[in-house]
Amino acid sequence: MSMGTVFQVPWTRIDPWPGGAATLRELGFHVAALALDEDSVSIQEFAATAPERTAVVFGTEGDGLARATIAAADSKVMIPMSGGVDSLNVAAASAVTCFALQGR
């Protein structure tokens, strides 16, 4: 029995941040931050035209990402929610995002 897809999805932790955004860009990645900002686009809208090499930055539930991290991103993306919910834990947010971006 396998442990799921943890070994199939490329991920990393980069320090220091947000300086790591420049490193990702140098490697050819588009940096997308998950953030509930007024000018964020929905994950569906972003996924429709997302660059093939997209790095997604996730924050913590509740606090989210630091303003400097959001400012360092190329795109701001949000997961639309209803019912008064304004955040997801990182596991749920990453699952939704990976599903939306599959095949890119």
N, C-alpha and C positions, 0 to 999 in steps of 0.2 A: 504494500500500500504506500502511495506517495504522500508527501507532506503538502500537497497542493501546488500552486504555481509560484511559490516564493522564489524558486530557483529559475524560473522562466521569465520573470519580469525584471528588466535591468533597473537597479536603483542604487543610490549612493547617498552618503551624507557628506556634505562639503563644509569645511570650516576654513577660514572665517566667512561669515555671511553677513551682509549681502555681497561681499567681494567675490564670492564664488560665481555670481551671475556672469561676470566678465570672463571667467575661465570657461564656463559653459558656452558662451557665445564664440570664444576663440576656437572651440571644438566643433562649431557649426550648429549649435542648438539654439532654438527659439525658447526663451524662458517665459513660462506662463505661471502666474501666481493665482492661487485660489483665494479670492477676497470678495467680501460683500461690500463693494464700493458702488457708488451711483453709476459709474461708467463701465462697470464690469459687464462682459457679455455672457450669455448663458453657455453652459458647457455644450449644448447641442449646436448653437451657432458657431462656437469656436471649433468644434470637432468637424464641422462641414468643410472648413478650409485650413485646418491645422497643418502646419509644416510637418513633414515626415519626422524630422529630428526635433521633437518637442520635449523639453524638460519641465516637469510640473513641480511647483513648490507648494507644500502643504504646511499649514500652521496648526496650532493646537485648538481643540474645541473651546469655544468661548472667546478666548483672547485672539485667536487667529494669528496672522503674520504681523510682524512689526512694520510700521510705515516705511522704513528704509528698505525693507525687503520688497514690499509692493512697488515702491518707486523704481527699484532696480530691474523689475520685470519688463519684458517686452509686451506682454498682454496681461490683462486682469480678467479672470474667468470666475463665474459663480455657478453653483448648483442650485437651480430654482427649487424652492421649498414652499410648502403651504402649511396652514394650521398653526401659525405662530412659531414654527420652528425656525431658528436663525443660525443653527450650526449643527454640524455632524462631527462625530469623532473621526480621527485621521484614518482609521481603518475603513469606515463606511465611505468617507469622502474619496479615498484613493480607489476603492472598489468601483464606485460610480464613475469616476473619472477614467479609469483604465477601461471600463466597459465602453464608455462613450468614444474613446480614442482608439479602440481596437481596430486593427487593419490599417492604421496610418503608417 
